[in-house]
Structure formats: structure tokens, C-alpha cells
Amino acid sequence: MTLDQIRIFLAVAERGHVTRAAEALNMTQSAVSAAIATLEATYDVRLFDRVGRGIALTQAGHDFTPQARALLQEAAMTKQALADLSQEIRGRLRIQASQTVASYWLPPRLMRLHSLHPGVQIDLAVGNTAQAAEAVSAGTADLGFVEGALPDSDLHRRVVARDELVLVMARDHPMARAARFEAQDYVQMQWILRESGSGTRSETELHLAEMGLSAANLDVALELPSNEAVLAAVAAGPQVTMLSARAVGAAKGRGLAMRRVTWAPHPARVFAVLTHPKRYQSRAVRALLDLL
């Protein structure tokens, strides 16, 4: 069994199609089919069922998939450890970051890392806070950058910056010039919120609790999966939202009013970097942590 056979197996398993796997791997379809056939013949196990033009995992294939992923992750960590023996800091740095951090805070720091260590390949995936934590836990990311609180976990969490949430609405909204807001004002307004699992949503819910409310008390028109989508929706309609001041500041010129919260405890939050205490930290990982 070779690592190439494992990579080919996972490519086919994830796509359910030999041709699409071959295209993703930049291989011929016959080479992919041959690698799968060799793997099955060597271990006398059937990993896929061929159904018409399609292909589907057998139960044995399903059982083998997590072990195959773990093997590739271990191989990647071993490769990185060997690369670290070099004098030059290089290798692959896998990062998963929540949207606010990835869009408004992290890029200048990654550019600084690149200028100091151009041999480091940076792979950045963007999701929400829950997805970033899951990626670090699963070993598919070396570092996770998140905003707000996390559920209990074994991950190490280090604060690297601070942020605040602000109330956002169109400048011509009837409440745009209100001196303060009461809980009843929140109930009467229509809202657009970020999706559950995002740091912005969890911090919004903490702020609502300070107002004696929950999301269930609000008239929520939409839940959207990105800051940009929320800002575009609020700019186009009579709804309000809570977002990072960094996100709103970057959206100048859209006719939005940003109100800092003075009528309740200030909804401040932190940006944090997550690391796994039991996984190897490459020199590339340590170089970025040192920059922070």
C-alpha cells in the first residue's frame, strides 16, 4: 500500500466518481482505476461497488475512509517535521479562520509572514468559529482563528486581538438617531442575523441576554452565512443587525449607520488562535504565532 494509492482512494471516495477524481488528481482515468484495483486485489477487499457509470463505497470502504484520512495527515506531519530540519522556515501552513478574522484582521499578518518567510505555503480556509475549532480538533488545520466563546474542548486558546459588536442599520432607518434602545425597541425592529455557529451570532446572543432577550424574541427576517451578505441585506432594507465594528468600517459608502452600544454592557469580544496540544507544531506554525 502506498500513499499515492491512499490519496487516489480518498479522491474517488469523496467524489463518488472515477473521472472527477482523475481530473482533480491530474491523472488519467485508467491510472486511477488501476490504483484502486491494485489496492483491492492486494488486500482482497472490495472498497467500491460499481453501479452503472457511478461508483459507491462499500461498507469496507466506509470503514477504511477515516483510517485513510488519518494516515495522510500523519504523513503530512512527518513531511513537515523533515522540512523543519532545514535552516529555512518553509513548508505548508494550514489555517481555518472565522469570517470576521479572515476578512479584516488576519490578512496583514499573513502578508508579514510571507515577506519574512516566502518558503511557507499558506492555505487559508474560511468558515465560522465552530468550523475552525472542528478543523483544529480533526487535524485538518494547524491553526484556527476564531471570535468569541467556544464550547468546552481540549484546544489551547490564546487571545490575539480585541473587537466589539455594533448595532447596524440604514442611515434612513427610523431608529438611526435614537439616543438609546430598550428591549422593546429590539422586539419591534426586524432583524438579520449571522448563522448559528458563528462567533458573531454567539456574541449577539450574549448581548441580547444582557437586554433580557433571546433570538427567539426577535422578528428575524433572515439568517445569513457571511458578514457581506448581512451588510448588503441591511443596506437594502429596513432591518437591523449586530456585526463587528471592523466589518462595518470596511463597508463605508453603503449608507449604513453604526451605533456603539451605550445602553447595555459593551459587547466586546476577543479574537483568539486555537492550537491542538497534542499535535506537532512546525516552524512555520511557530513563526506565525511569534508574529502575533
N, C-alpha and C positions, 0 to 999 in steps of 0.2 A: 504494500500500500504506500503510495506516495502522496505528498502534499498537493501535487497537481491534480491527482485523482479526487482528493477530498474537495478541492476548490470546484472542480467540474461537477461533482455530485451535488454540492450545495447550490451551484448556479442553476442546475436543472430543477432541483427540489423547490427553490424559491420561485422559479418562473413557470414550472409545470409544462415546459416546452423545450425540446432539444434545440430547435433552430434559434429561438430567442436567447437561450443560454450560450450557444455558439457565437452569436453576434456580440453579446456582452463580453465574452472572453476573447474575442478576436481570433476564433478558431473555426475550422471547418466543421460542418455538422457530422461528417463521418468520423472525425477525430474525437468529438465529444461522445458519440455513440460507442466508439471503440473503447474509450476510457471507462465508461460505465459498464460495458460488457466485461471488460477485464477485471474490474473490481468485483462484480457479482460472481464471475467464474472462479476467481482466486479464493474467495471465502464461501463459495457455494451457498449464496444467499440472494434472494430476489429483492431488490431495492425499489423497483418501479414496476407498475403494471402498464402495458402498452394498450391504450384504448383508442382504436381508430388512429387518427393523426395526433392524438394527445398522449400524455404520459402522466401518471399519478403515482404518488408514493404508496408503497405497501405498508403494512404495519411495521415490518422490519425497518423500512426506510424512515418512517416517523420516529422509531425508537433510536435510530442511529443519528438523526439530524442534530440533536443538542450536543452529542459527543463530538461530532464532526466540527461544529462551530467552536467548541472549547479547544479542540486540537489546533485549529487555525489561529485562535487567539494566543495560545501558548507558543506556537511557532513565531508569531509576530513579536511577542515579548522577548523571545530568545534572540531573534534577529536584532531587535533594538538593543539588547544587552551587549551583543557583539559590536554593534556600531558605536556604543558608548566607550569602548576600549580605545577608540581613535582619539587623537588630540582635539579634533574639530568637533564642535557640537552640531550634530546632524541627526537625521532620522525623521520619523513620522510622528507628528503630534496630533492626536485625535481629540477634538473638543466638541462638546454639546452645550449649547447655551440657550437660555430662555430669550425670548424675542427682544425685550427691552435692553437687556445686557448686550446681546449680539448686535443690535442695531445702533445703539447710541453710546456705549461705553467701551466695549471690547476692541473695536477695530483699530484705534490708535495704538493700543498696547500690542496688538498683533503686528502692526507695521513696525513698531520699535523692535520687537523680537526678530522680525525678518531682516531689518537693517543690521542688527548685531550678529545674527546667525543665519545667513542666507541658505545654509545647507539643511535647515529644518523645513520639512514639508508640513504645512498646516492644513488639516482637514477640519472644517467647521460645519457642524450640523446645527440647525436652529429648530427649536420646538418650544415647549413650555417647561416650567420648573419641574413638574412631575416626570416628564420625559427625560430631562437632563439627569435627574437623580437616578432614574432607572438605567440609563446608559452607563453611568459610572459603576453602579452596582453589578451590572451584567458584564462589564469589561469591554464594552464596545466603544467607550470613550475613556481617555486618560484623565481628563479634567471636565468637570461640569460647572457652569456658571449659572447661578440662579438668583432670584429675587424673592425676598420674603421668607416665610417659615416653611419648614419641611416636616413631614411626618417622621416619627422615630425611625432611625436607621443606624447602621454601623459606620456610615461615611463620616470622614472628617470634614468639618465645615469651618472655613476661615473667612472672616469679613474683609472685603477689599475696597468697598465704597459705600456711600450712603445716598439715598434717594428719597423723594416724597411723592405722594399721590395728590393730585389736584382735581377739583371739580371742573368739568369742561362742558361748554355749550356754545351754540352760535351766538355771535355778538348781539343779534336782534332777538334773542330769547327773552321772554317777559321777565325772567328772574336774573338776567345777566348783571343787573346793577343792584341786586338785593344786598342789604348790609349784612345780613346773616341768614342762616337757614335753620328751620326747625324740622323735627321728624315729619310733621305733617306736610311740609313742603316737599320732602323727598317722596312721600307717598303719592302726592298729587302729580308729580312730574313723571314723564315717561323716560325709560332708561334703555341704554345699550350697554351691555356688559361683555367683558372678556370671558372666555370659556372656563369652565371648571378645570382645575389642574394647573392653571397659570398662576404665577406669583401675583400678578395684578389683581386677579379675581379674589385670591385668598386675602390680600391686604384690603381690598374693597369691603369684603365681608367683615373683617375686623373693624373697619371704620363704621359700617352700618350697625354693628353691635354696640359701639360707643354711642350711637344715636338711638339705641333701644329698638333697632330694627334688624331684619334679616332680608336676604334677597327675595324671599317669598312674599314679603310685604310690599315689594315694589311692582310697578307696572313695567315689566321688561318686554320691550318690543323685539329685541334681537340679542343673541349671544354670538359673538364673532371671534374667530381664532387669531386675529392679529391686531396690533395697535393701528396699523394703517387703515385696515377695514373699519375699525371703530371710529377713527378720526374722520374718514370720508363720510360715514353714515351720519355722524353728529353734525358735520358741516352742511349736510344736505337737508336736514330735517329739524324738528322741534325737540329732539331727545337730548338727554344729558348723559354724561358718563364720568367715571373716575379713571384717570390714567397717570402714568409717570410724567412729572414735570419735564423730564428730558425729552420724552416723545412729543409732548405738546409744543415745547420750544422749537423743535426741529420742523414743526408744521406751520411756521409763520406764513401769513398771507392767505390763509384759508378762511378768514372771517370768524375765528374762534375766540371765545373769552375763556381765560384761565383764572379760576378762583382758588387761592390758597385757603385751606380750611382754618378758620379762626374761631368757629362756633362750637368746636369739639376738640378733643385731644388731637394734636397734629399727627396725621397719618404718615409718619416717617417709616422707612424700611431700609434694609441693607441689601447690598449685592454681596454674594459670597461665592467662593470657589470650593468645589467638592472634590475630595480625593478618596481613594479606597485604601484603607490602612494596610491591607494585605497584598496589594499589587505593587510590582516593581515600578519605581519612578525613574524614568530615563533622564539623561542630562538635559534633553530638550524640555521635559516637564519641569525640571528644577530651574532651568533658565527662565521660563515664563513666570514661575512662582516668585523667583527672586526679583523680577521686574515689577511685580505687583506690590 
